[in-house]
Amino acid sequence: MAKYRGRTVKLNKISRGDVKKFKVFVKDKSSGRVKKVNFGSKEMSIKKHIPARKRSFMARMGGVLKKVRGQKTLSPAYWSIRAWQKGFKVWLII
């Protein structure tokens, strides 16, 4: 648990977003502050049960993640790849 703008949040747990489809709170190692990472389009579903779509997505995003400099967990690309993994769970925080 950590503080983000005066409220307590869970770190590294993906939940439904407000601005984008998903959000996750991550601790920045260089500054020590908690940051919110938004990712995903609200208008689209990922359909990860279709293997061809997963292969296509990984082919696109693998190169993007390699170009990320610094802490990978601060990148939306990192978390969108995690969302395609088999045991992906969304935390419902109200």
DSSP file (Angstrom, degrees, kcal/mol; ACC not computed):
  #  RESIDUE AA STRUCTURE BP1 BP2  ACC     N-H-->O    O-->H-N    N-H-->O    O-->H-N    TCO  KAPPA ALPHA  PHI   PSI    X-CA   Y-CA   Z-CA
    1    1 A M              0   0    0      0, 0.0     2,-0.3     0, 0.0     9,-0.2   0.000 360.0 360.0 360.0 145.2    0.0    0.0    0.0
    2    2 A A  E     -A    9   0A   0      7,-2.3     7,-3.0     5,-0.0     2,-0.5  -0.936 360.0-102.7-148.0 168.6    1.1    3.5   -0.8
    3    3 A K  E     +A    8   0A   0     -2,-0.3     2,-0.4     5,-0.2    31,-0.3  -0.843  30.3 178.0-100.4 132.3   -0.2    7.1   -0.8
    4    4 A Y  E >  S-A    7   0A   0      3,-2.9     3,-1.5    -2,-0.5    31,-0.1  -0.949  75.8 -24.1-133.8 113.0   -1.2    8.8   -4.1
    5    5 A R  T 3  S-     0   0    0     -2,-0.4     3,-0.1     1,-0.3    -1,-0.0   0.878 128.6 -46.6  51.1  44.4   -2.6   12.3   -3.8
    6    6 A G  T 3  S+     0   0    0      1,-0.2     2,-0.3     0, 0.0    -1,-0.3   0.418 120.1  95.2  86.1  -1.5   -3.8   11.7   -0.3
    7    7 A R  E <  S-A    4   0A   0     -3,-1.5    -3,-2.9     0, 0.0     2,-0.4  -0.897  75.8-111.0-123.6 156.1   -5.4    8.3   -0.7
    8    8 A T  E     +A    3   0A   0     -2,-0.3     2,-0.3    -5,-0.2    -5,-0.2  -0.689  40.3 176.6 -86.6 129.8   -4.2    4.8   -0.1
    9    9 A V  E     -A    2   0A   0     -7,-3.0    -7,-2.3    -2,-0.4     2,-0.4  -0.901  31.7-112.3-130.6 158.0   -3.7    2.7   -3.3
   10   10 A K    >   -     0   0    0     -2,-0.3     3,-0.6    -9,-0.2    15,-0.6  -0.763  34.7-129.5 -88.4 135.5   -2.3   -0.8   -4.1
   11   11 A L  B 3  S+b   25   0B   0     -2,-0.4    15,-0.2     1,-0.2     3,-0.1  -0.648  80.8   4.1 -87.0 142.3    0.9   -0.8   -6.0
   12   12 A N  T 3  S+     0   0    0     13,-3.2     2,-0.5    -2,-0.3    -1,-0.2   0.725  93.6 124.5  61.0  28.0    1.3   -2.9   -9.2
   13   13 A K    <   -     0   0    0     -3,-0.6    12,-0.4    12,-0.3     2,-0.2  -0.977  58.3-133.5-118.4 119.9   -2.3   -4.1   -9.3
   14   14 A I        +     0   0    0     -2,-0.5    77,-3.3    75,-0.3     2,-0.3  -0.515  33.6 169.3 -74.6 133.5   -4.2   -3.4  -12.5
   15   15 A S  E     -Cd  23  91B   0      8,-2.7     8,-2.5    -2,-0.2    77,-0.2  -0.882  43.6 -72.7-136.8 169.6   -7.7   -1.9  -12.0
   16   16 A R  E     -C   22   0B   0     75,-0.8     6,-0.3    -2,-0.3    77,-0.2  -0.403  57.2-132.4 -64.7 138.7  -10.4   -0.3  -14.1
   17   17 A G        -     0   0    0      4,-2.5     6,-0.1     3,-0.1    -1,-0.1  -0.306  17.6-151.6 -93.1 173.6   -9.4    3.2  -15.2
   18   18 A D  S    S+     0   0    0      4,-0.1    -1,-0.1    -2,-0.1     3,-0.1   0.728  99.7  26.4-108.1 -41.8  -11.0    6.5  -15.2
   19   19 A V  S    S+     0   0    0      3,-0.1    23,-0.2    20,-0.0     2,-0.2   0.887 135.3  15.2 -87.9 -46.5   -9.2    8.2  -18.1
   20   20 A K  S    S-     0   0    0      2,-0.2    21,-0.2    21,-0.1    20,-0.2  -0.439  97.1 -86.6-114.0-170.5   -8.4    5.0  -20.1
   21   21 A K  S    S+     0   0    0     19,-1.4    -4,-2.5    -2,-0.2     2,-0.3   0.903 107.2  16.8 -70.2 -41.2   -9.6    1.4  -19.8
   22   22 A F  E     -CE  16  39B   0     17,-2.4    17,-2.0    -6,-0.3     2,-0.3  -0.875  62.9-169.2-129.1 161.1   -7.1    0.4  -17.1
   23   23 A K  E     -CE  15  38B   0     -8,-2.5    -8,-2.7    -2,-0.3     2,-0.3  -0.978   0.6-171.9-145.0 157.0   -4.8    2.0  -14.6
   24   24 A V  E     - E   0  37B   0     13,-1.6    13,-3.0    -2,-0.3     2,-0.5  -0.986  20.2-133.2-148.7 141.8   -2.0    0.9  -12.3
   25   25 A F  E     -bE  11  36B   0    -15,-0.6   -13,-3.2   -12,-0.4     2,-0.4  -0.860  29.4-179.0-100.1 130.0   -0.1    2.7   -9.6
   26   26 A V  E     - E   0  35B   0      9,-3.1     9,-3.5    -2,-0.5     2,-0.6  -0.967  27.3-124.8-132.3 142.1    3.6    2.2   -9.7
   27   27 A K  E     - E   0  34B   0     -2,-0.4     2,-0.5     7,-0.2     7,-0.2  -0.778  25.4-133.1 -88.5 124.2    6.5    3.5   -7.5
   28   28 A D     >  -     0   0    0      5,-3.3     4,-2.4    -2,-0.6     5,-0.2  -0.658  11.0-154.9 -76.6 121.1    9.1    5.4   -9.4
   29   29 A K  T  4 S+     0   0    0     -2,-0.5    -1,-0.2     1,-0.2    -2,-0.0   0.816  88.9  51.1 -69.9 -31.0   12.5    4.1   -8.3
   30   30 A S  T  4 S+     0   0    0      1,-0.1    -1,-0.2     3,-0.1    -2,-0.0   0.903 126.3  21.1 -76.1 -40.1   14.4    7.3   -9.2
   31   31 A S  T  4 S-     0   0    0      2,-0.2    -2,-0.2     0, 0.0    -1,-0.1   0.665  93.4-131.2-102.0 -19.3   12.2    9.8   -7.4
   32   32 A G     <  +     0   0    0     -4,-2.4     2,-0.2     1,-0.3    -3,-0.1   0.512  64.0 128.3  81.2   4.1   10.5    7.5   -4.9
   33   33 A R        -     0   0    0     -5,-0.2    -5,-3.3    -6,-0.1     2,-0.4  -0.572  63.2-113.8 -93.5 157.0    7.0    8.9   -5.8
   34   34 A V  E     -E   27   0B   0    -31,-0.3     2,-0.3    -7,-0.2    -7,-0.2  -0.770  35.3-169.8 -89.7 131.4    3.9    6.9   -6.7
   35   35 A K  E     -E   26   0B   0     -9,-3.5    -9,-3.1    -2,-0.4     2,-0.5  -0.906  18.4-131.3-122.2 150.3    2.8    7.5  -10.3
   36   36 A K  E     -E   25   0B   0     -2,-0.3     2,-0.6   -11,-0.2   -11,-0.2  -0.883  17.1-160.4-101.8 128.9   -0.4    6.4  -12.1
   37   37 A V  E     -E   24   0B   0    -13,-3.0   -13,-1.6    -2,-0.5     2,-0.4  -0.948   5.8-163.1-110.7 120.0    0.0    4.7  -15.5
   38   38 A N  E     +E   23   0B   0     -2,-0.6     2,-0.3   -15,-0.2   -15,-0.2  -0.818  18.8 159.1-100.5 140.7   -3.1    4.7  -17.7
   39   39 A F  E     +E   22   0B   0    -17,-2.0   -17,-2.4    -2,-0.4   -22,-0.1  -0.990  25.2  49.9-156.7 159.2   -3.4    2.3  -20.7
   40   40 A G  S    S-     0   0    0     -2,-0.3   -19,-1.4   -19,-0.2     2,-0.5   0.203  71.4 -92.0  91.9 149.7   -5.9    0.7  -23.0
   41   41 A S    >   -     0   0    0    -21,-0.2     3,-0.9     1,-0.1   -21,-0.1  -0.828  19.7-147.6 -98.2 132.0   -8.8    2.0  -25.1
   42   42 A K  T 3  S+     0   0    0     -2,-0.5    -1,-0.1     1,-0.2   -22,-0.1   0.778  97.5  57.5 -67.0 -25.7  -12.2    2.1  -23.6
   43   43 A E  T 3  S+     0   0    0     -3,-0.0     2,-0.3     2,-0.0    -1,-0.2   0.618 101.1  65.3 -81.4 -13.0  -13.8    1.4  -27.0
   44   44 A M    <   -     0   0    0     -3,-0.9     2,-0.3     2,-0.0    -3,-0.1  -0.846  64.0-148.9-117.2 147.4  -11.9   -1.8  -27.7
   45   45 A S        -     0   0    0     -2,-0.3    -3,-0.0     1,-0.1    -2,-0.0  -0.866  17.6-137.6-106.3 149.5  -11.9   -5.3  -26.1
   46   46 A I        -     0   0    0     -2,-0.3    -1,-0.1    37,-0.1    -6,-0.0   0.771  16.5-157.5 -83.5 -23.9   -8.7   -7.2  -26.3
   47   47 A K    >   +     0   0    0      1,-0.1     3,-1.5     2,-0.1     6,-0.2   0.920  19.9 172.9  50.0  53.6  -10.1  -10.7  -27.2
   48   48 A K  T 3   +     0   0    0      1,-0.3    -1,-0.1    35,-0.1     6,-0.1   0.546  63.5  77.3 -73.4  -5.5   -7.1  -12.5  -25.8
   49   49 A H  T 3  S+     0   0    0      1,-0.1    -1,-0.3     4,-0.0    -2,-0.1   0.572  77.8  82.8 -77.8  -8.1   -8.8  -15.9  -26.3
   50   50 A I  S X> S-     0   0    0     -3,-1.5     4,-1.6     1,-0.2     3,-0.7  -0.866  70.5-156.6 -98.3 110.1   -8.0  -15.6  -30.0
   51   51 A P  H 3> S+     0   0    0      0, 0.0     4,-2.4     0, 0.0     5,-0.2   0.831  89.4  56.8 -58.2 -36.8   -4.4  -16.8  -30.6
   52   52 A A  H 3> S+     0   0    0      1,-0.2     4,-2.1     2,-0.2     5,-0.1   0.876 106.9  49.7 -64.4 -36.5   -3.9  -14.9  -33.9
   53   53 A R  H <> S+     0   0    0     -3,-0.7     4,-2.5     2,-0.2    -1,-0.2   0.882 109.8  50.9 -68.4 -37.7   -4.7  -11.6  -32.2
   54   54 A K  H  X S+     0   0    0     -4,-1.6     4,-2.6     2,-0.2     5,-0.2   0.922 110.2  49.0 -65.7 -43.6   -2.3  -12.3  -29.4
   55   55 A R  H  X S+     0   0    0     -4,-2.4     4,-2.0     1,-0.2    -2,-0.2   0.919 112.7  48.2 -61.1 -43.5    0.5  -13.1  -31.8
   56   56 A S  H  X S+     0   0    0     -4,-2.1     4,-1.7     2,-0.2    -2,-0.2   0.910 112.2  48.5 -64.0 -43.4   -0.2   -9.9  -33.7
   57   57 A F  H  X S+     0   0    0     -4,-2.5     4,-2.8     1,-0.2     5,-0.3   0.926 111.8  48.6 -63.2 -45.5   -0.3   -7.8  -30.6
   58   58 A M  H  X S+     0   0    0     -4,-2.6     4,-2.0     1,-0.2    -1,-0.2   0.855 108.3  54.9 -65.0 -34.5    3.0   -9.2  -29.2
   59   59 A A  H  X S+     0   0    0     -4,-2.0     4,-0.5    -5,-0.2    -1,-0.2   0.880 114.5  40.9 -65.0 -37.5    4.6   -8.7  -32.6
   60   60 A R  H  X S+     0   0    0     -4,-1.7     4,-0.7    -5,-0.1     3,-0.2   0.924 121.0  39.6 -74.7 -45.2    3.7   -5.0  -32.5
   61   61 A M  H  X S+     0   0    0     -4,-2.8     4,-2.3     1,-0.2     5,-0.2   0.713  98.7  72.8 -85.1 -21.2    4.3   -4.3  -28.8
   62   62 A G  H  X S+     0   0    0     -4,-2.0     4,-1.4    -5,-0.3    -1,-0.2   0.913 101.6  45.0 -59.7 -42.9    7.5   -6.3  -28.3
   63   63 A G  H  X S+     0   0    0     -4,-0.5     4,-1.0    -3,-0.2    -1,-0.2   0.834 110.3  54.8 -69.1 -33.4    9.5   -3.7  -30.3
   64   64 A V  H >< S+     0   0    0     -4,-0.7     3,-0.5     1,-0.2     4,-0.5   0.912 106.9  50.2 -66.1 -42.8    7.9   -0.8  -28.5
   65   65 A L  H >< S+     0   0    0     -4,-2.3     3,-0.9     1,-0.2    -1,-0.2   0.839 104.7  57.9 -67.2 -32.7    8.9   -2.2  -25.1
   66   66 A K  H 3< S+     0   0    0     -4,-1.4    -1,-0.2     1,-0.2    -2,-0.2   0.801 102.8  55.0 -66.3 -27.5   12.5   -2.6  -26.2
   67   67 A K  T << S+     0   0    0     -4,-1.0     2,-0.3    -3,-0.5    -1,-0.2   0.594  82.0 109.0 -81.5 -10.6   12.7    1.1  -27.0
   68   68 A V    <   -     0   0    0     -3,-0.9     2,-0.3    -4,-0.5     4,-0.1  -0.509  57.9-153.8 -70.9 127.6   11.6    2.1  -23.5
   69   69 A R        +     0   0    0     -2,-0.3     2,-0.2     2,-0.1    -2,-0.1  -0.779  55.3   3.9-100.9 147.2   14.4    3.7  -21.5
   70   70 A G  S    S+     0   0    0     -2,-0.3     2,-0.5     2,-0.0    -2,-0.0  -0.552 118.7  13.4  86.0-148.1   14.6    3.6  -17.8
   71   71 A Q    >   -     0   0    0     -2,-0.2     3,-1.2     1,-0.2     4,-0.1  -0.528  60.7-157.3 -73.0 117.6   12.1    1.8  -15.6
   72   72 A K  G >  S+     0   0    0     -2,-0.5     3,-1.9     1,-0.3     6,-0.4   0.818  86.7  66.2 -65.6 -32.7    9.9   -0.5  -17.7
   73   73 A T  G 3  S+     0   0    0      1,-0.3    -1,-0.3     5,-0.1     6,-0.1   0.619  91.5  63.5 -70.9 -10.3    7.0   -0.5  -15.2
   74   74 A L  G <  S+     0   0    0     -3,-1.2    -1,-0.3     4,-0.0    -2,-0.2   0.443  87.6  93.4 -86.5  -0.5    6.3    3.2  -15.8
   75   75 A S  S <> S-     0   0    0     -3,-1.9     4,-1.3     1,-0.1     3,-0.4  -0.779  70.7-145.3 -97.1 133.5    5.5    2.4  -19.5
   76   76 A P  H  > S+     0   0    0      0, 0.0     4,-2.3     0, 0.0     5,-0.2   0.819 101.6  63.4 -61.3 -29.7    1.9    1.7  -20.6
   77   77 A A  H  > S+     0   0    0      1,-0.2     4,-1.9     2,-0.2     5,-0.2   0.899  99.7  52.5 -61.6 -41.0    3.4   -0.8  -23.1
   78   78 A Y  H  > S+     0   0    0     -6,-0.4     4,-1.7    -3,-0.4    -1,-0.2   0.926 112.8  43.3 -59.8 -46.6    4.7   -3.0  -20.2
   79   79 A W  H  X S+     0   0    0     -4,-1.3     4,-1.6     1,-0.2    -1,-0.2   0.823 110.1  54.9 -74.6 -31.1    1.2   -3.1  -18.6
   80   80 A S  H  X S+     0   0    0     -4,-2.3     4,-0.7     2,-0.2    -1,-0.2   0.872 108.4  50.0 -69.5 -33.8   -0.7   -3.7  -21.8
   81   81 A I  H >< S+     0   0    0     -4,-1.9     3,-0.9     1,-0.2     4,-0.4   0.903 108.7  52.7 -66.3 -40.8    1.5   -6.7  -22.4
   82   82 A R  H >< S+     0   0    0     -4,-1.7     3,-1.3     1,-0.2    -2,-0.2   0.845 101.7  60.8 -61.3 -33.7    0.8   -7.9  -18.9
   83   83 A A  H 3< S+     0   0    0     -4,-1.6    -1,-0.2     1,-0.3    -2,-0.2   0.746  99.4  56.4 -67.3 -23.0   -2.9   -7.6  -19.6
   84   84 A W  T << S+     0   0    0     -3,-0.9    -1,-0.3    -4,-0.7    -2,-0.2   0.547  84.9 109.1 -84.9  -7.4   -2.6  -10.2  -22.4
   85   85 A Q  S X  S-     0   0    0     -3,-1.3     3,-1.2    -4,-0.4   -37,-0.1  -0.247  81.4-110.3 -70.2 161.4   -1.1  -12.8  -20.1
   86   86 A K  T 3  S+     0   0    0      1,-0.3    -1,-0.1   -38,-0.0    -4,-0.0   0.870 111.0  44.7 -64.5 -43.0   -3.1  -15.8  -19.2
   87   87 A G  T 3  S+     0   0    0      2,-0.0    -1,-0.3     0, 0.0     2,-0.2   0.043  77.8 153.0 -93.3  28.3   -3.8  -15.1  -15.5
   88   88 A F    <   -     0   0    0     -3,-1.2     2,-0.4    -5,-0.1    -5,-0.1  -0.387  18.6-178.2 -64.8 125.5   -4.7  -11.5  -15.9
   89   89 A K        -     0   0    0     -2,-0.2     2,-0.5     2,-0.0   -75,-0.3  -0.974  19.4-142.2-125.1 140.2   -7.1  -10.2  -13.2
   90   90 A V        -     0   0    0     -2,-0.4     2,-0.5   -77,-0.1   -75,-0.2  -0.892  16.1-138.9-101.0 128.1   -8.6   -6.7  -12.9
   91   91 A W  B     -d   15   0B   0    -77,-3.3     2,-0.9    -2,-0.5   -75,-0.8  -0.755  11.4-142.2 -85.6 125.9   -8.9   -5.4   -9.4
   92   92 A L        -     0   0    0     -2,-0.5     2,-0.6   -77,-0.2   -77,-0.1  -0.799  23.0-178.5 -91.7 106.4  -12.1   -3.6   -8.8
   93   93 A I              0   0    0     -2,-0.9    -2,-0.0   -77,-0.2   -77,-0.0  -0.926 360.0 360.0-108.8 121.2  -11.4   -0.6   -6.6
   94   94 A I              0   0    0     -2,-0.6    -1,-0.1     0, 0.0    -2,-0.0   0.384 360.0 360.0-110.2 360.0  -14.4    1.5   -5.7
